[in-house]
Amino acid sequence: MLKYVLLGSLNYQALTGYQLKQWVDSATSHFWYAQTSQIYRTLDALEKDGLLTSEIQEQEDRPDRRLYHLTDAGRADLRRWLAQPMTEIEPTKDSLLVRLFFSAQLDKNTILTQLRVQRALRQQQLTLYSGDINAMIAAGVEHNPQLKRDALLWDATRRLGEMGEEVYIRWLDETIQRIEDEF
């Protein structure tokens, strides 16, 4: 999947590995994240496969940097992948659910503390989706009106994140109440 995150990012403009890491951290990390080392390994593989090219840019007061460009083959591969329908639901991993599933041996207060901490974190994430990310998308379109269609889809992903946090918080509230009442 990282392959397509990188190809999609480079579809907008040529970027360095550092800029790609910043892009992933700011634009996709809420639904797909990657470590710096993963990004550079994947960039090397994509270049070997002819899906992107790179050039070294000399800089006077800094080390030289490598700028990555999407090739026509990379653009075609990205479009093919985007056009393929997803026919399965991908499994998810949730550490909190694993912990909760096996926590019957813990005391009530320990379980409630963990759930309340997670609720606070989820509330912070909800605020991020509703505020900062929403504002970034709006500002992006204001500065680049040609990205209006992109922004609509960016906002759709943001909205799912927002709705997901709302549901998770509702579930945490319900679970906290059940444990307080029945445990």
Secondary structure, DSSP 8 states (H G I E B T S, - for coil): -HHHHHHHHHTTS-EEHHHHHHHIIIIITTT----HHHHHHHHHHHHHTTSEEEEEE--SSS--EEEEEE-HHHHHHHHHHHHS---S------HHHHHHHTGGGS-HHHHHHHHHHHHHHHHHHHHHIIIIIHHHHHHHHHH-GGGHHHHHHHHHHHHHHHHHHHHHHHHHHHHHHHHHHH-
